[in-house]
């Protein structure tokens, strides 16, 4: 949709580029990071390093063993936007092998806003060991592990120190409502990370993974 506003100045957009045997894929999160629009390159690199050591590690615990994070990118907003890249240390997932990327593990980020479309989702490569015999749902223990990883992810995002010394906040950004672009982006803090019991089915040509934002 054209005309959508950028996130507020004190937000960063973090893009993670992943590699797996099934192919490359990306995930995106918008995070409230006070002072980010005035941050130095070093401060943004530090933020990305903390993101890798905490939240990314939570995701690696539920990703396939043939999956690794290749690159993190941080974009800022404001009068002089920046993009900083961070090449992480060697890393791999912990569970089984990747299924084709048409199948995905779906994590959901829940806010207090109850309107349709207020919640957001992140789609991750799905390990074959996570899938139950019906091939449509996760095993009970795997679902529990995915929920735990989503909850830890939010806690670790909220534990990252922002460029001005405050704390970052996991958030869902809204740039449109009812199909109409907003004049100014709105946002809601994430209250809970969750996971879907169902295997997410994606047509990546028409329905690419949604970023950690909404509307």
Buried (B, 14 or more C-beta within 10 A) or exposed (E): EEEBBBBBBBBBBBBBBBBBEBEEBBBBBBBBBBBBBBBEEEBBBBBBBBBBEBBBBBBBBBBBBBBBBBBBBBBBBBEEEBEBEBEBEEBEBBBBBBBEBEBBBBBBBBBEBEEEEBBBBBBBBBBEBBBBEEEEBBBEEBBEBBBBBBBBBBBBBBEBBBBEEEEBBBBBBBBBBEEEBBEEBBBBBBEBBBBBBEBBEBEEEEEEBBBBBBB
